[in-house]
Amino acid sequence: MIALAVLLFINAVFNVLVWPRFYKRVSNDPRARDEHGRPTAFLKVHAVLIAIALVLALVSALAGVAALTGAL
């Protein structure tokens, strides 16, 4: 179970470190806003995907704790 917990924690850390930085790049991309400054589908889709990745990071961290405590 320790190997599982380590894998889950690595996944959580990766998601938390990588995806917020990616959002910064996406939001600065010229395709992110239309000529009136409104968010485009490009930005909205990426924001949803990044939010899902961050939720998965939280779930991974909780599952890692559960694996360490024997709750799994």
Helices and strands as residue ranges (DSSP letters): H 2-28, G 30-32, H 41-69
